[in-house]
């Protein structure tokens, strides 16, 4: 299995708005909106950072309750396998492809779909993978059952899940790719 990280070439990989002060993050978001108006990130509303921080607290709590190892406050985000749709999020898109074996598996949590809609109170379709965080072993079982969302939901017609999101709770592997 490979984990992919998509990013804008101008910013570089593994940048996190939630790992910096809210004030600095707001300045960067405004800059993105001005300089990169056609990118997906420019379309986020003013409550995005607040919702993202709340989501990260849920991810952290649920993962730690399962025995997951959390070494950093805010995770780095990746996805399981290639998702061409994510390349469209950035005006100057690029990605990194890293074998899962390079990571300490105990520091990886997963959601079947993006974590924001997974934990959103607005998404209540009864699918068994909603409101859940998975360990590596657990997500392998979910993949066996449902496959990769980017294969069966290319255009998002069947719900918000378009990829499997990976939350990397350690800087060790990531730092080798900066």
Chimera marker file (.cmm) of the C-alpha trace (Angstrom):
<marker_set name="trace">
<marker id="1" x="0.000" y="0.000" z="0.000" r="1" g="1" b="0" radius="0.5"/>
<marker id="2" x="1.163" y="3.505" z="-0.829" r="1" g="1" b="0" radius="0.5"/>
<marker id="3" x="0.174" y="6.700" z="0.949" r="1" g="1" b="0" radius="0.5"/>
<marker id="4" x="-0.121" y="9.855" z="-1.141" r="1" g="1" b="0" radius="0.5"/>
<marker id="5" x="0.188" y="13.472" z="-0.110" r="1" g="1" b="0" radius="0.5"/>
<marker id="6" x="-1.107" y="16.107" z="-2.546" r="1" g="1" b="0" radius="0.5"/>
<marker id="7" x="0.041" y="19.735" z="-2.394" r="1" g="1" b="0" radius="0.5"/>
<marker id="8" x="0.650" y="22.920" z="-4.369" r="1" g="1" b="0" radius="0.5"/>
<marker id="9" x="4.249" y="23.099" z="-5.636" r="1" g="1" b="0" radius="0.5"/>
<marker id="10" x="4.529" y="26.729" z="-4.508" r="1" g="1" b="0" radius="0.5"/>
<marker id="11" x="3.895" y="25.786" z="-0.877" r="1" g="1" b="0" radius="0.5"/>
<marker id="12" x="5.615" y="22.442" z="-0.744" r="1" g="1" b="0" radius="0.5"/>
<marker id="13" x="4.491" y="19.276" z="1.007" r="1" g="1" b="0" radius="0.5"/>
<marker id="14" x="3.106" y="18.690" z="4.471" r="1" g="1" b="0" radius="0.5"/>
<marker id="15" x="1.991" y="22.196" z="5.370" r="1" g="1" b="0" radius="0.5"/>
<marker id="16" x="-0.608" y="22.394" z="8.127" r="1" g="1" b="0" radius="0.5"/>
<marker id="17" x="-2.777" y="25.365" z="9.016" r="1" g="1" b="0" radius="0.5"/>
<marker id="18" x="-3.778" y="23.736" z="12.299" r="1" g="1" b="0" radius="0.5"/>
<marker id="19" x="-0.201" y="23.351" z="13.512" r="1" g="1" b="0" radius="0.5"/>
<marker id="20" x="0.318" y="27.134" z="13.625" r="1" g="1" b="0" radius="0.5"/>
<marker id="21" x="-1.442" y="29.916" z="15.527" r="1" g="1" b="0" radius="0.5"/>
<marker id="22" x="-5.005" y="30.691" z="14.414" r="1" g="1" b="0" radius="0.5"/>
<marker id="23" x="-3.956" y="34.254" z="13.596" r="1" g="1" b="0" radius="0.5"/>
<marker id="24" x="-1.134" y="33.142" z="11.329" r="1" g="1" b="0" radius="0.5"/>
<marker id="25" x="-3.387" y="30.511" z="9.733" r="1" g="1" b="0" radius="0.5"/>
<marker id="26" x="-6.008" y="33.170" z="8.924" r="1" g="1" b="0" radius="0.5"/>
<marker id="27" x="-3.370" y="35.321" z="7.233" r="1" g="1" b="0" radius="0.5"/>
<marker id="28" x="-2.213" y="32.348" z="5.136" r="1" g="1" b="0" radius="0.5"/>
<marker id="29" x="-5.795" y="31.442" z="4.174" r="1" g="1" b="0" radius="0.5"/>
<marker id="30" x="-6.420" y="35.023" z="3.005" r="1" g="1" b="0" radius="0.5"/>
<marker id="31" x="-3.185" y="34.901" z="1.023" r="1" g="1" b="0" radius="0.5"/>
<marker id="32" x="-4.253" y="31.620" z="-0.617" r="1" g="1" b="0" radius="0.5"/>
<marker id="33" x="-7.644" y="33.127" z="-1.486" r="1" g="1" b="0" radius="0.5"/>
<marker id="34" x="-5.942" y="36.067" z="-3.176" r="1" g="1" b="0" radius="0.5"/>
<marker id="35" x="-3.003" y="34.341" z="-4.872" r="1" g="1" b="0" radius="0.5"/>
<marker id="36" x="-4.622" y="31.005" z="-5.754" r="1" g="1" b="0" radius="0.5"/>
<marker id="37" x="-8.311" y="31.755" z="-6.323" r="1" g="1" b="0" radius="0.5"/>
<marker id="38" x="-8.896" y="28.675" z="-8.485" r="1" g="1" b="0" radius="0.5"/>
<marker id="39" x="-7.595" y="26.186" z="-5.933" r="1" g="1" b="0" radius="0.5"/>
<marker id="40" x="-9.893" y="24.131" z="-3.710" r="1" g="1" b="0" radius="0.5"/>
<marker id="41" x="-8.463" y="25.718" z="-0.553" r="1" g="1" b="0" radius="0.5"/>
<marker id="42" x="-9.600" y="29.173" z="-1.694" r="1" g="1" b="0" radius="0.5"/>
<marker id="43" x="-13.212" y="27.987" z="-1.513" r="1" g="1" b="0" radius="0.5"/>
<marker id="44" x="-13.157" y="27.269" z="2.230" r="1" g="1" b="0" radius="0.5"/>
<marker id="45" x="-15.397" y="29.417" z="4.405" r="1" g="1" b="0" radius="0.5"/>
<marker id="46" x="-14.420" y="31.494" z="7.451" r="1" g="1" b="0" radius="0.5"/>
<marker id="47" x="-15.370" y="28.693" z="9.889" r="1" g="1" b="0" radius="0.5"/>
<marker id="48" x="-13.140" y="26.071" z="8.226" r="1" g="1" b="0" radius="0.5"/>
<marker id="49" x="-10.228" y="26.286" z="10.684" r="1" g="1" b="0" radius="0.5"/>
<marker id="50" x="-12.542" y="26.064" z="13.682" r="1" g="1" b="0" radius="0.5"/>
<marker id="51" x="-14.279" y="22.980" z="12.254" r="1" g="1" b="0" radius="0.5"/>
<marker id="52" x="-10.951" y="21.386" z="11.272" r="1" g="1" b="0" radius="0.5"/>
<marker id="53" x="-9.545" y="21.839" z="14.805" r="1" g="1" b="0" radius="0.5"/>
<marker id="54" x="-12.675" y="20.257" z="16.321" r="1" g="1" b="0" radius="0.5"/>
<marker id="55" x="-12.410" y="17.359" z="13.886" r="1" g="1" b="0" radius="0.5"/>
<marker id="56" x="-8.748" y="16.840" z="14.772" r="1" g="1" b="0" radius="0.5"/>
<marker id="57" x="-9.659" y="16.652" z="18.472" r="1" g="1" b="0" radius="0.5"/>
<marker id="58" x="-12.170" y="13.900" z="17.682" r="1" g="1" b="0" radius="0.5"/>
<marker id="59" x="-9.618" y="12.047" z="15.552" r="1" g="1" b="0" radius="0.5"/>
<marker id="60" x="-6.999" y="12.293" z="18.294" r="1" g="1" b="0" radius="0.5"/>
<marker id="61" x="-9.362" y="11.172" z="21.062" r="1" g="1" b="0" radius="0.5"/>
<marker id="62" x="-10.826" y="8.249" z="19.107" r="1" g="1" b="0" radius="0.5"/>
<marker id="63" x="-7.416" y="7.074" z="17.882" r="1" g="1" b="0" radius="0.5"/>
<marker id="64" x="-5.840" y="7.222" z="21.329" r="1" g="1" b="0" radius="0.5"/>
<marker id="65" x="-8.823" y="5.297" z="22.749" r="1" g="1" b="0" radius="0.5"/>
<marker id="66" x="-7.880" y="2.502" z="20.324" r="1" g="1" b="0" radius="0.5"/>
<marker id="67" x="-4.277" y="2.504" z="21.537" r="1" g="1" b="0" radius="0.5"/>
<marker id="68" x="-2.942" y="4.697" z="18.733" r="1" g="1" b="0" radius="0.5"/>
<marker id="69" x="0.307" y="6.572" z="19.297" r="1" g="1" b="0" radius="0.5"/>
<marker id="70" x="0.073" y="10.361" z="18.980" r="1" g="1" b="0" radius="0.5"/>
<marker id="71" x="3.415" y="12.202" z="18.944" r="1" g="1" b="0" radius="0.5"/>
<marker id="72" x="2.305" y="15.558" z="17.474" r="1" g="1" b="0" radius="0.5"/>
<marker id="73" x="-0.644" y="17.859" z="18.162" r="1" g="1" b="0" radius="0.5"/>
<marker id="74" x="-1.899" y="18.184" z="14.595" r="1" g="1" b="0" radius="0.5"/>
<marker id="75" x="-1.661" y="15.332" z="12.084" r="1" g="1" b="0" radius="0.5"/>
<marker id="76" x="-0.225" y="15.387" z="8.598" r="1" g="1" b="0" radius="0.5"/>
<marker id="77" x="-2.782" y="14.336" z="5.991" r="1" g="1" b="0" radius="0.5"/>
<marker id="78" x="-2.379" y="11.705" z="3.311" r="1" g="1" b="0" radius="0.5"/>
<marker id="79" x="-4.638" y="9.287" z="1.434" r="1" g="1" b="0" radius="0.5"/>
<marker id="80" x="-4.518" y="5.592" z="0.649" r="1" g="1" b="0" radius="0.5"/>
<marker id="81" x="-3.409" y="5.071" z="-2.960" r="1" g="1" b="0" radius="0.5"/>
<marker id="82" x="-3.676" y="7.484" z="-5.869" r="1" g="1" b="0" radius="0.5"/>
<marker id="83" x="-6.733" y="9.738" z="-6.123" r="1" g="1" b="0" radius="0.5"/>
<marker id="84" x="-6.667" y="11.785" z="-9.351" r="1" g="1" b="0" radius="0.5"/>
<marker id="85" x="-9.438" y="14.074" z="-8.064" r="1" g="1" b="0" radius="0.5"/>
<marker id="86" x="-7.137" y="15.421" z="-5.338" r="1" g="1" b="0" radius="0.5"/>
<marker id="87" x="-4.723" y="16.649" z="-8.002" r="1" g="1" b="0" radius="0.5"/>
<marker id="88" x="-7.455" y="19.087" z="-9.100" r="1" g="1" b="0" radius="0.5"/>
<marker id="89" x="-7.424" y="20.825" z="-5.706" r="1" g="1" b="0" radius="0.5"/>
<marker id="90" x="-4.249" y="22.754" z="-6.503" r="1" g="1" b="0" radius="0.5"/>
<marker id="91" x="-3.355" y="25.129" z="-9.312" r="1" g="1" b="0" radius="0.5"/>
<marker id="92" x="0.189" y="23.722" z="-9.428" r="1" g="1" b="0" radius="0.5"/>
<marker id="93" x="-0.457" y="20.236" z="-8.162" r="1" g="1" b="0" radius="0.5"/>
<marker id="94" x="2.146" y="17.714" z="-7.113" r="1" g="1" b="0" radius="0.5"/>
<marker id="95" x="2.225" y="14.692" z="-4.840" r="1" g="1" b="0" radius="0.5"/>
<marker id="96" x="4.454" y="12.417" z="-2.828" r="1" g="1" b="0" radius="0.5"/>
<marker id="97" x="4.023" y="8.645" z="-2.877" r="1" g="1" b="0" radius="0.5"/>
<marker id="98" x="5.368" y="6.871" z="0.206" r="1" g="1" b="0" radius="0.5"/>
<marker id="99" x="5.156" y="3.138" z="1.011" r="1" g="1" b="0" radius="0.5"/>
<marker id="100" x="3.170" y="2.559" z="4.194" r="1" g="1" b="0" radius="0.5"/>
<marker id="101" x="6.082" y="0.461" z="5.478" r="1" g="1" b="0" radius="0.5"/>
<marker id="102" x="8.103" y="3.666" z="5.968" r="1" g="1" b="0" radius="0.5"/>
<marker id="103" x="5.738" y="4.728" z="8.759" r="1" g="1" b="0" radius="0.5"/>
<marker id="104" x="5.267" y="3.470" z="12.279" r="1" g="1" b="0" radius="0.5"/>
<marker id="105" x="1.824" y="1.923" z="11.722" r="1" g="1" b="0" radius="0.5"/>
<marker id="106" x="0.857" y="2.724" z="15.330" r="1" g="1" b="0" radius="0.5"/>
<marker id="107" x="0.976" y="6.450" z="14.458" r="1" g="1" b="0" radius="0.5"/>
<marker id="108" x="-1.460" y="6.192" z="11.517" r="1" g="1" b="0" radius="0.5"/>
<marker id="109" x="-5.212" y="6.596" z="11.838" r="1" g="1" b="0" radius="0.5"/>
<marker id="110" x="-7.717" y="6.412" z="8.991" r="1" g="1" b="0" radius="0.5"/>
<marker id="111" x="-11.201" y="7.538" z="8.046" r="1" g="1" b="0" radius="0.5"/>
<marker id="112" x="-13.151" y="6.012" z="5.190" r="1" g="1" b="0" radius="0.5"/>
<marker id="113" x="-13.585" y="9.271" z="3.354" r="1" g="1" b="0" radius="0.5"/>
<marker id="114" x="-12.467" y="12.734" z="4.358" r="1" g="1" b="0" radius="0.5"/>
<marker id="115" x="-12.605" y="13.198" z="8.119" r="1" g="1" b="0" radius="0.5"/>
<marker id="116" x="-14.660" y="16.412" z="7.937" r="1" g="1" b="0" radius="0.5"/>
<marker id="117" x="-17.794" y="14.853" z="6.377" r="1" g="1" b="0" radius="0.5"/>
<marker id="118" x="-17.110" y="11.590" z="8.240" r="1" g="1" b="0" radius="0.5"/>
<marker id="119" x="-17.683" y="13.426" z="11.533" r="1" g="1" b="0" radius="0.5"/>
<marker id="120" x="-20.049" y="16.115" z="10.272" r="1" g="1" b="0" radius="0.5"/>
<marker id="121" x="-23.457" y="16.258" z="11.974" r="1" g="1" b="0" radius="0.5"/>
<marker id="122" x="-24.853" y="17.065" z="8.516" r="1" g="1" b="0" radius="0.5"/>
<marker id="123" x="-23.930" y="13.643" z="7.080" r="1" g="1" b="0" radius="0.5"/>
<marker id="124" x="-26.355" y="11.096" z="8.507" r="1" g="1" b="0" radius="0.5"/>
<marker id="125" x="-26.760" y="8.427" z="5.873" r="1" g="1" b="0" radius="0.5"/>
<marker id="126" x="-26.334" y="5.464" z="8.222" r="1" g="1" b="0" radius="0.5"/>
<marker id="127" x="-23.211" y="4.082" z="6.541" r="1" g="1" b="0" radius="0.5"/>
<marker id="128" x="-21.268" y="1.974" z="9.019" r="1" g="1" b="0" radius="0.5"/>
<marker id="129" x="-18.005" y="3.869" z="8.499" r="1" g="1" b="0" radius="0.5"/>
<marker id="130" x="-19.408" y="7.266" z="9.516" r="1" g="1" b="0" radius="0.5"/>
<marker id="131" x="-18.166" y="8.753" z="12.787" r="1" g="1" b="0" radius="0.5"/>
<marker id="132" x="-15.350" y="6.170" z="12.985" r="1" g="1" b="0" radius="0.5"/>
<marker id="133" x="-11.576" y="6.269" z="13.152" r="1" g="1" b="0" radius="0.5"/>
<marker id="134" x="-9.709" y="3.140" z="12.107" r="1" g="1" b="0" radius="0.5"/>
<marker id="135" x="-6.314" y="1.664" z="12.874" r="1" g="1" b="0" radius="0.5"/>
<marker id="136" x="-4.211" y="0.263" z="10.038" r="1" g="1" b="0" radius="0.5"/>
<marker id="137" x="-5.448" y="-3.302" z="10.607" r="1" g="1" b="0" radius="0.5"/>
<marker id="138" x="-9.070" y="-2.123" z="10.788" r="1" g="1" b="0" radius="0.5"/>
<marker id="139" x="-8.909" y="-0.069" z="7.587" r="1" g="1" b="0" radius="0.5"/>
<marker id="140" x="-7.576" y="-3.090" z="5.697" r="1" g="1" b="0" radius="0.5"/>
<marker id="141" x="-10.804" y="-4.908" z="6.595" r="1" g="1" b="0" radius="0.5"/>
<marker id="142" x="-12.930" y="-1.938" z="5.535" r="1" g="1" b="0" radius="0.5"/>
<marker id="143" x="-11.069" y="-1.800" z="2.211" r="1" g="1" b="0" radius="0.5"/>
<marker id="144" x="-11.720" y="-5.517" z="1.675" r="1" g="1" b="0" radius="0.5"/>
<marker id="145" x="-15.424" y="-4.907" z="2.260" r="1" g="1" b="0" radius="0.5"/>
<marker id="146" x="-15.949" y="-1.659" z="0.330" r="1" g="1" b="0" radius="0.5"/>
<marker id="147" x="-12.890" y="-1.122" z="-1.875" r="1" g="1" b="0" radius="0.5"/>
<marker id="148" x="-11.276" y="2.252" z="-2.434" r="1" g="1" b="0" radius="0.5"/>
<marker id="149" x="-13.749" y="5.157" z="-2.740" r="1" g="1" b="0" radius="0.5"/>
<marker id="150" x="-11.748" y="6.711" z="-5.588" r="1" g="1" b="0" radius="0.5"/>
<marker id="151" x="-12.557" y="3.586" z="-7.628" r="1" g="1" b="0" radius="0.5"/>
<marker id="152" x="-16.340" y="3.494" z="-7.072" r="1" g="1" b="0" radius="0.5"/>
<marker id="153" x="-17.100" y="7.171" z="-6.409" r="1" g="1" b="0" radius="0.5"/>
<marker id="154" x="-14.903" y="9.032" z="-8.875" r="1" g="1" b="0" radius="0.5"/>
<marker id="155" x="-17.268" y="11.989" z="-9.269" r="1" g="1" b="0" radius="0.5"/>
<marker id="156" x="-18.772" y="12.023" z="-5.757" r="1" g="1" b="0" radius="0.5"/>
<marker id="157" x="-22.203" y="10.936" z="-6.989" r="1" g="1" b="0" radius="0.5"/>
<marker id="158" x="-22.523" y="8.289" z="-4.257" r="1" g="1" b="0" radius="0.5"/>
<marker id="159" x="-21.618" y="10.416" z="-1.240" r="1" g="1" b="0" radius="0.5"/>
<marker id="160" x="-18.796" y="12.494" z="0.206" r="1" g="1" b="0" radius="0.5"/>
<marker id="161" x="-16.284" y="9.653" z="0.428" r="1" g="1" b="0" radius="0.5"/>
<marker id="162" x="-13.839" y="9.980" z="-2.463" r="1" g="1" b="0" radius="0.5"/>
<marker id="163" x="-10.684" y="8.584" z="-0.804" r="1" g="1" b="0" radius="0.5"/>
<marker id="164" x="-9.462" y="7.091" z="2.456" r="1" g="1" b="0" radius="0.5"/>
<marker id="165" x="-7.867" y="9.781" z="4.584" r="1" g="1" b="0" radius="0.5"/>
<marker id="166" x="-4.728" y="8.988" z="6.585" r="1" g="1" b="0" radius="0.5"/>
<marker id="167" x="-3.744" y="10.967" z="9.679" r="1" g="1" b="0" radius="0.5"/>
<marker id="168" x="-0.024" y="10.776" z="10.379" r="1" g="1" b="0" radius="0.5"/>
<marker id="169" x="0.531" y="11.464" z="14.091" r="1" g="1" b="0" radius="0.5"/>
<marker id="170" x="4.330" y="11.608" z="13.949" r="1" g="1" b="0" radius="0.5"/>
<marker id="171" x="6.888" y="13.762" z="12.132" r="1" g="1" b="0" radius="0.5"/>
<marker id="172" x="9.541" y="11.075" z="11.802" r="1" g="1" b="0" radius="0.5"/>
<marker id="173" x="8.831" y="9.856" z="8.256" r="1" g="1" b="0" radius="0.5"/>
<marker id="174" x="7.404" y="13.150" z="7.030" r="1" g="1" b="0" radius="0.5"/>
<marker id="175" x="10.612" y="15.043" z="7.862" r="1" g="1" b="0" radius="0.5"/>
<marker id="176" x="12.542" y="12.937" z="5.337" r="1" g="1" b="0" radius="0.5"/>
<marker id="177" x="10.307" y="14.322" z="2.558" r="1" g="1" b="0" radius="0.5"/>
<marker id="178" x="10.414" y="18.027" z="3.420" r="1" g="1" b="0" radius="0.5"/>
<link id1="1" id2="2" r="1" g="1" b="0" radius="0.2"/>
<link id1="2" id2="3" r="1" g="1" b="0" radius="0.2"/>
<link id1="3" id2="4" r="1" g="1" b="0" radius="0.2"/>
<link id1="4" id2="5" r="1" g="1" b="0" radius="0.2"/>
<link id1="5" id2="6" r="1" g="1" b="0" radius="0.2"/>
<link id1="6" id2="7" r="1" g="1" b="0" radius="0.2"/>
<link id1="7" id2="8" r="1" g="1" b="0" radius="0.2"/>
<link id1="8" id2="9" r="1" g="1" b="0" radius="0.2"/>
<link id1="9" id2="10" r="1" g="1" b="0" radius="0.2"/>
<link id1="10" id2="11" r="1" g="1" b="0" radius="0.2"/>
<link id1="11" id2="12" r="1" g="1" b="0" radius="0.2"/>
<link id1="12" id2="13" r="1" g="1" b="0" radius="0.2"/>
<link id1="13" id2="14" r="1" g="1" b="0" radius="0.2"/>
<link id1="14" id2="15" r="1" g="1" b="0" radius="0.2"/>
<link id1="15" id2="16" r="1" g="1" b="0" radius="0.2"/>
<link id1="16" id2="17" r="1" g="1" b="0" radius="0.2"/>
<link id1="17" id2="18" r="1" g="1" b="0" radius="0.2"/>
<link id1="18" id2="19" r="1" g="1" b="0" radius="0.2"/>
<link id1="19" id2="20" r="1" g="1" b="0" radius="0.2"/>
<link id1="20" id2="21" r="1" g="1" b="0" radius="0.2"/>
<link id1="21" id2="22" r="1" g="1" b="0" radius="0.2"/>
<link id1="22" id2="23" r="1" g="1" b="0" radius="0.2"/>
<link id1="23" id2="24" r="1" g="1" b="0" radius="0.2"/>
<link id1="24" id2="25" r="1" g="1" b="0" radius="0.2"/>
<link id1="25" id2="26" r="1" g="1" b="0" radius="0.2"/>
<link id1="26" id2="27" r="1" g="1" b="0" radius="0.2"/>
<link id1="27" id2="28" r="1" g="1" b="0" radius="0.2"/>
<link id1="28" id2="29" r="1" g="1" b="0" radius="0.2"/>
<link id1="29" id2="30" r="1" g="1" b="0" radius="0.2"/>
<link id1="30" id2="31" r="1" g="1" b="0" radius="0.2"/>
<link id1="31" id2="32" r="1" g="1" b="0" radius="0.2"/>
<link id1="32" id2="33" r="1" g="1" b="0" radius="0.2"/>
<link id1="33" id2="34" r="1" g="1" b="0" radius="0.2"/>
<link id1="34" id2="35" r="1" g="1" b="0" radius="0.2"/>
<link id1="35" id2="36" r="1" g="1" b="0" radius="0.2"/>
<link id1="36" id2="37" r="1" g="1" b="0" radius="0.2"/>
<link id1="37" id2="38" r="1" g="1" b="0" radius="0.2"/>
<link id1="38" id2="39" r="1" g="1" b="0" radius="0.2"/>
<link id1="39" id2="40" r="1" g="1" b="0" radius="0.2"/>
<link id1="40" id2="41" r="1" g="1" b="0" radius="0.2"/>
<link id1="41" id2="42" r="1" g="1" b="0" radius="0.2"/>
<link id1="42" id2="43" r="1" g="1" b="0" radius="0.2"/>
<link id1="43" id2="44" r="1" g="1" b="0" radius="0.2"/>
<link id1="44" id2="45" r="1" g="1" b="0" radius="0.2"/>
<link id1="45" id2="46" r="1" g="1" b="0" radius="0.2"/>
<link id1="46" id2="47" r="1" g="1" b="0" radius="0.2"/>
<link id1="47" id2="48" r="1" g="1" b="0" radius="0.2"/>
<link id1="48" id2="49" r="1" g="1" b="0" radius="0.2"/>
<link id1="49" id2="50" r="1" g="1" b="0" radius="0.2"/>
<link id1="50" id2="51" r="1" g="1" b="0" radius="0.2"/>
<link id1="51" id2="52" r="1" g="1" b="0" radius="0.2"/>
<link id1="52" id2="53" r="1" g="1" b="0" radius="0.2"/>
<link id1="53" id2="54" r="1" g="1" b="0" radius="0.2"/>
<link id1="54" id2="55" r="1" g="1" b="0" radius="0.2"/>
<link id1="55" id2="56" r="1" g="1" b="0" radius="0.2"/>
<link id1="56" id2="57" r="1" g="1" b="0" radius="0.2"/>
<link id1="57" id2="58" r="1" g="1" b="0" radius="0.2"/>
<link id1="58" id2="59" r="1" g="1" b="0" radius="0.2"/>
<link id1="59" id2="60" r="1" g="1" b="0" radius="0.2"/>
<link id1="60" id2="61" r="1" g="1" b="0" radius="0.2"/>
<link id1="61" id2="62" r="1" g="1" b="0" radius="0.2"/>
<link id1="62" id2="63" r="1" g="1" b="0" radius="0.2"/>
<link id1="63" id2="64" r="1" g="1" b="0" radius="0.2"/>
<link id1="64" id2="65" r="1" g="1" b="0" radius="0.2"/>
<link id1="65" id2="66" r="1" g="1" b="0" radius="0.2"/>
<link id1="66" id2="67" r="1" g="1" b="0" radius="0.2"/>
<link id1="67" id2="68" r="1" g="1" b="0" radius="0.2"/>
<link id1="68" id2="69" r="1" g="1" b="0" radius="0.2"/>
<link id1="69" id2="70" r="1" g="1" b="0" radius="0.2"/>
<link id1="70" id2="71" r="1" g="1" b="0" radius="0.2"/>
<link id1="71" id2="72" r="1" g="1" b="0" radius="0.2"/>
<link id1="72" id2="73" r="1" g="1" b="0" radius="0.2"/>
<link id1="73" id2="74" r="1" g="1" b="0" radius="0.2"/>
<link id1="74" id2="75" r="1" g="1" b="0" radius="0.2"/>
<link id1="75" id2="76" r="1" g="1" b="0" radius="0.2"/>
<link id1="76" id2="77" r="1" g="1" b="0" radius="0.2"/>
<link id1="77" id2="78" r="1" g="1" b="0" radius="0.2"/>
<link id1="78" id2="79" r="1" g="1" b="0" radius="0.2"/>
<link id1="79" id2="80" r="1" g="1" b="0" radius="0.2"/>
<link id1="80" id2="81" r="1" g="1" b="0" radius="0.2"/>
<link id1="81" id2="82" r="1" g="1" b="0" radius="0.2"/>
<link id1="82" id2="83" r="1" g="1" b="0" radius="0.2"/>
<link id1="83" id2="84" r="1" g="1" b="0" radius="0.2"/>
<link id1="84" id2="85" r="1" g="1" b="0" radius="0.2"/>
<link id1="85" id2="86" r="1" g="1" b="0" radius="0.2"/>
<link id1="86" id2="87" r="1" g="1" b="0" radius="0.2"/>
<link id1="87" id2="88" r="1" g="1" b="0" radius="0.2"/>
<link id1="88" id2="89" r="1" g="1" b="0" radius="0.2"/>
<link id1="89" id2="90" r="1" g="1" b="0" radius="0.2"/>
<link id1="90" id2="91" r="1" g="1" b="0" radius="0.2"/>
<link id1="91" id2="92" r="1" g="1" b="0" radius="0.2"/>
<link id1="92" id2="93" r="1" g="1" b="0" radius="0.2"/>
<link id1="93" id2="94" r="1" g="1" b="0" radius="0.2"/>
<link id1="94" id2="95" r="1" g="1" b="0" radius="0.2"/>
<link id1="95" id2="96" r="1" g="1" b="0" radius="0.2"/>
<link id1="96" id2="97" r="1" g="1" b="0" radius="0.2"/>
<link id1="97" id2="98" r="1" g="1" b="0" radius="0.2"/>
<link id1="98" id2="99" r="1" g="1" b="0" radius="0.2"/>
<link id1="99" id2="100" r="1" g="1" b="0" radius="0.2"/>
<link id1="100" id2="101" r="1" g="1" b="0" radius="0.2"/>
<link id1="101" id2="102" r="1" g="1" b="0" radius="0.2"/>
<link id1="102" id2="103" r="1" g="1" b="0" radius="0.2"/>
<link id1="103" id2="104" r="1" g="1" b="0" radius="0.2"/>
<link id1="104" id2="105" r="1" g="1" b="0" radius="0.2"/>
<link id1="105" id2="106" r="1" g="1" b="0" radius="0.2"/>
<link id1="106" id2="107" r="1" g="1" b="0" radius="0.2"/>
<link id1="107" id2="108" r="1" g="1" b="0" radius="0.2"/>
<link id1="108" id2="109" r="1" g="1" b="0" radius="0.2"/>
<link id1="109" id2="110" r="1" g="1" b="0" radius="0.2"/>
<link id1="110" id2="111" r="1" g="1" b="0" radius="0.2"/>
<link id1="111" id2="112" r="1" g="1" b="0" radius="0.2"/>
<link id1="112" id2="113" r="1" g="1" b="0" radius="0.2"/>
<link id1="113" id2="114" r="1" g="1" b="0" radius="0.2"/>
<link id1="114" id2="115" r="1" g="1" b="0" radius="0.2"/>
<link id1="115" id2="116" r="1" g="1" b="0" radius="0.2"/>
<link id1="116" id2="117" r="1" g="1" b="0" radius="0.2"/>
<link id1="117" id2="118" r="1" g="1" b="0" radius="0.2"/>
<link id1="118" id2="119" r="1" g="1" b="0" radius="0.2"/>
<link id1="119" id2="120" r="1" g="1" b="0" radius="0.2"/>
<link id1="120" id2="121" r="1" g="1" b="0" radius="0.2"/>
<link id1="121" id2="122" r="1" g="1" b="0" radius="0.2"/>
<link id1="122" id2="123" r="1" g="1" b="0" radius="0.2"/>
<link id1="123" id2="124" r="1" g="1" b="0" radius="0.2"/>
<link id1="124" id2="125" r="1" g="1" b="0" radius="0.2"/>
<link id1="125" id2="126" r="1" g="1" b="0" radius="0.2"/>
<link id1="126" id2="127" r="1" g="1" b="0" radius="0.2"/>
<link id1="127" id2="128" r="1" g="1" b="0" radius="0.2"/>
<link id1="128" id2="129" r="1" g="1" b="0" radius="0.2"/>
<link id1="129" id2="130" r="1" g="1" b="0" radius="0.2"/>
<link id1="130" id2="131" r="1" g="1" b="0" radius="0.2"/>
<link id1="131" id2="132" r="1" g="1" b="0" radius="0.2"/>
<link id1="132" id2="133" r="1" g="1" b="0" radius="0.2"/>
<link id1="133" id2="134" r="1" g="1" b="0" radius="0.2"/>
<link id1="134" id2="135" r="1" g="1" b="0" radius="0.2"/>
<link id1="135" id2="136" r="1" g="1" b="0" radius="0.2"/>
<link id1="136" id2="137" r="1" g="1" b="0" radius="0.2"/>
<link id1="137" id2="138" r="1" g="1" b="0" radius="0.2"/>
<link id1="138" id2="139" r="1" g="1" b="0" radius="0.2"/>
<link id1="139" id2="140" r="1" g="1" b="0" radius="0.2"/>
<link id1="140" id2="141" r="1" g="1" b="0" radius="0.2"/>
<link id1="141" id2="142" r="1" g="1" b="0" radius="0.2"/>
<link id1="142" id2="143" r="1" g="1" b="0" radius="0.2"/>
<link id1="143" id2="144" r="1" g="1" b="0" radius="0.2"/>
<link id1="144" id2="145" r="1" g="1" b="0" radius="0.2"/>
<link id1="145" id2="146" r="1" g="1" b="0" radius="0.2"/>
<link id1="146" id2="147" r="1" g="1" b="0" radius="0.2"/>
<link id1="147" id2="148" r="1" g="1" b="0" radius="0.2"/>
<link id1="148" id2="149" r="1" g="1" b="0" radius="0.2"/>
<link id1="149" id2="150" r="1" g="1" b="0" radius="0.2"/>
<link id1="150" id2="151" r="1" g="1" b="0" radius="0.2"/>
<link id1="151" id2="152" r="1" g="1" b="0" radius="0.2"/>
<link id1="152" id2="153" r="1" g="1" b="0" radius="0.2"/>
<link id1="153" id2="154" r="1" g="1" b="0" radius="0.2"/>
<link id1="154" id2="155" r="1" g="1" b="0" radius="0.2"/>
<link id1="155" id2="156" r="1" g="1" b="0" radius="0.2"/>
<link id1="156" id2="157" r="1" g="1" b="0" radius="0.2"/>
<link id1="157" id2="158" r="1" g="1" b="0" radius="0.2"/>
<link id1="158" id2="159" r="1" g="1" b="0" radius="0.2"/>
<link id1="159" id2="160" r="1" g="1" b="0" radius="0.2"/>
<link id1="160" id2="161" r="1" g="1" b="0" radius="0.2"/>
<link id1="161" id2="162" r="1" g="1" b="0" radius="0.2"/>
<link id1="162" id2="163" r="1" g="1" b="0" radius="0.2"/>
<link id1="163" id2="164" r="1" g="1" b="0" radius="0.2"/>
<link id1="164" id2="165" r="1" g="1" b="0" radius="0.2"/>
<link id1="165" id2="166" r="1" g="1" b="0" radius="0.2"/>
<link id1="166" id2="167" r="1" g="1" b="0" radius="0.2"/>
<link id1="167" id2="168" r="1" g="1" b="0" radius="0.2"/>
<link id1="168" id2="169" r="1" g="1" b="0" radius="0.2"/>
<link id1="169" id2="170" r="1" g="1" b="0" radius="0.2"/>
<link id1="170" id2="171" r="1" g="1" b="0" radius="0.2"/>
<link id1="171" id2="172" r="1" g="1" b="0" radius="0.2"/>
<link id1="172" id2="173" r="1" g="1" b="0" radius="0.2"/>
<link id1="173" id2="174" r="1" g="1" b="0" radius="0.2"/>
<link id1="174" id2="175" r="1" g="1" b="0" radius="0.2"/>
<link id1="175" id2="176" r="1" g="1" b="0" radius="0.2"/>
<link id1="176" id2="177" r="1" g="1" b="0" radius="0.2"/>
<link id1="177" id2="178" r="1" g="1" b="0" radius="0.2"/>
</marker_set>
